[in-house]
Protein backbone atom coordinates (compact mmCIF):
# COMPACT_ATOMS: atom_id res chain seq x y z
CA UNK A 1 0.00 0.00 0.00
CA UNK A 2 2.94 2.28 0.63
CA UNK A 3 4.22 1.58 -2.88
CA UNK A 4 0.89 2.66 -4.41
CA UNK A 5 0.69 5.84 -2.31
CA UNK A 6 -2.26 4.79 -0.14
CA UNK A 7 -0.28 4.85 3.10
CA UNK A 8 2.79 6.49 4.54
CA UNK A 9 5.73 4.28 5.44
CA UNK A 10 5.31 4.59 9.23
CA UNK A 11 1.49 4.51 9.31
CA UNK A 12 0.27 1.81 11.72
CA UNK A 13 -3.43 2.75 11.71
CA UNK A 14 -5.97 0.01 10.97
CA UNK A 15 -6.59 -0.91 7.35
CA UNK A 16 -9.73 0.73 5.95
CA UNK A 17 -12.22 -0.77 3.46
CA UNK A 18 -10.94 1.26 0.46
CA UNK A 19 -7.49 -0.14 1.01
CA UNK A 20 -8.84 -3.66 1.28
CA UNK A 21 -10.85 -3.14 -1.90
CA UNK A 22 -7.70 -1.88 -3.66
CA UNK A 23 -5.82 -5.03 -2.74
CA UNK A 24 -8.71 -7.27 -3.69
CA UNK A 25 -9.49 -5.63 -7.05
CA UNK A 26 -6.58 -3.62 -8.40
CA UNK A 27 -3.42 -5.19 -7.03
CA UNK A 28 -3.67 -8.42 -9.09
CA UNK A 29 -4.04 -6.36 -12.27
CA UNK A 30 -1.17 -4.09 -11.29
CA UNK A 31 1.02 -7.09 -10.52
CA UNK A 32 0.13 -8.70 -13.85
CA UNK A 33 0.95 -5.45 -15.66
CA UNK A 34 4.28 -5.24 -13.85
CA UNK A 35 5.07 -8.83 -14.86
CA UNK A 36 4.18 -8.09 -18.49
CA UNK A 37 6.40 -5.02 -18.48
CA UNK A 38 9.31 -7.02 -17.04
CA UNK A 39 8.81 -9.69 -19.74
CA UNK A 40 8.68 -7.03 -22.45
CA UNK A 41 11.95 -5.50 -21.19
CA UNK A 42 13.58 -8.94 -21.18
CA UNK A 43 12.43 -9.56 -24.76
CA UNK A 44 13.83 -6.20 -25.89
CA UNK A 45 17.16 -7.00 -24.23
CA UNK A 46 17.24 -10.38 -26.02
CA UNK A 47 16.49 -8.69 -29.35
CA UNK A 48 19.28 -6.17 -28.79
CA UNK A 49 21.74 -8.98 -28.05
CA UNK A 50 20.69 -10.93 -31.17
CA UNK A 51 20.99 -7.77 -33.25
CA UNK A 52 24.50 -7.10 -31.95
CA UNK A 53 25.52 -10.69 -32.70
CA UNK A 54 24.10 -10.48 -36.24
CA UNK A 55 25.91 -7.20 -36.89
CA UNK A 56 29.19 -8.66 -35.66
CA UNK A 57 28.71 -11.72 -37.89
CA UNK A 58 28.02 -9.47 -40.89
CA UNK A 59 31.21 -7.49 -40.25
CA UNK A 60 33.24 -10.73 -39.99
CA UNK A 61 31.73 -11.99 -43.25
CA UNK A 62 32.52 -8.71 -45.03
CA UNK A 63 36.13 -9.06 -43.94
CA UNK A 64 36.27 -12.65 -45.24
CA UNK A 65 34.75 -11.56 -48.56
CA UNK A 66 37.35 -8.81 -48.92
CA UNK A 67 40.15 -11.26 -48.15
CA UNK A 68 38.69 -13.85 -50.54
CA UNK A 69 38.68 -11.28 -53.36
CA UNK A 70 42.30 -10.40 -52.60
CA UNK A 71 43.24 -14.09 -52.44
CA UNK A 72 41.50 -14.74 -55.76
CA UNK A 73 43.32 -11.87 -57.53
CA UNK A 74 46.64 -12.94 -56.04
CA UNK A 75 46.09 -16.47 -57.35
CA UNK A 76 45.18 -15.46 -60.90
CA UNK A 77 41.38 -15.53 -60.75
CA UNK A 78 39.15 -12.78 -62.10
CA UNK A 79 37.13 -11.43 -59.19
CA UNK A 80 35.01 -8.29 -59.44
CA UNK A 81 35.03 -5.58 -56.83
CA UNK A 82 31.33 -6.14 -56.11
CA UNK A 83 28.81 -8.90 -56.51
CA UNK A 84 29.04 -12.63 -56.10
CA UNK A 85 32.40 -14.25 -55.54
CA UNK A 86 32.88 -17.22 -57.90
CA UNK A 87 32.48 -20.60 -56.20
CA UNK A 88 35.96 -21.82 -57.14
CA UNK A 89 37.51 -18.67 -55.60
CA UNK A 90 35.42 -19.00 -52.44
CA UNK A 91 36.26 -22.72 -52.12
CA UNK A 92 39.96 -22.02 -52.71
CA UNK A 93 39.98 -19.24 -50.12
CA UNK A 94 38.32 -21.48 -47.54
CA UNK A 95 40.83 -24.21 -48.24
CA UNK A 96 43.69 -21.73 -47.97
CA UNK A 97 42.61 -20.48 -44.54
CA UNK A 98 41.59 -23.96 -43.40
CA UNK A 99 38.15 -22.88 -42.29
CA UNK A 100 34.68 -23.64 -43.61
CA UNK A 101 32.55 -20.49 -43.77
Residue pairs with C-beta under 8 A, 6 or more apart in sequence:
1 7
1 15
1 19
1 22
1 23
2 8
2 9
4 22
4 27
4 30
6 18
6 19
6 22
7 19
61 101
64 93
64 101
65 85
67 93
67 97
68 79
68 85
68 89
68 90
68 93
69 79
69 81
69 85
69 89
71 89
71 92
71 93
71 96
72 78
72 79
72 85
72 86
72 89
72 92
72 93
73 79
75 92
77 86
77 88
77 89
77 92
79 85
79 86
79 89
94 100
94 101
